[in-house]
Amino acid sequence: MQQVSLKRIPNYLKARSPQGLRRLMLLNNAKYSTFFEYVYIQFTEGNWYAWFYRDVDSDDIKVLETPPDTGASNG
């Protein structure tokens, strides 16, 4: 059973082939020095996706604090 955390959010990896997705999964585990349980693998619209949960970190929080670029302009 997964531990509940307010900072745990779903993430995904995307590749064009099953082999590419597997490579990304291994690289993702190495990048974060952990083993992620990929909970849902799907093929849709020509791409492979692997969904997993990861706790947000300080870099993610910086992204959240930055207002999104809506493309709107003042004028």
DAGIUR-V878486 format. One line per field, one symbol per residue. ss: DSSP state (~ for helix, > for strand, _ for the rest). phi: phi as a letter, one per 20 degrees, with the letter a starting at -180 (. if undefined). burial: I if it has 24 or more other ideal C-beta (glycine too) atoms within 12 Angstrom, else O. A space follows every 50 residues. Layout:
BEGIN
ss->???
phi->???
burial->???
END
This chain:
BEGIN
ss->_______>>>>>>>>__~~~~~~~~~~~~~~~_______>>>>>__>>>> >>>>>__~~~~~~~~__________
phi->.fffbfeecfcbdcbebfffffffffffffgelbdeeeebdbdblncecc ebdbffcffffffffeffeenfcer
burial->OOOOOOOOOOIIIOIOOOOOIOOIIOOIOOOOOOOIOIOOOOOOOOOIII OIOIOOOOOOOOOOOOOOOOOOOOO
END
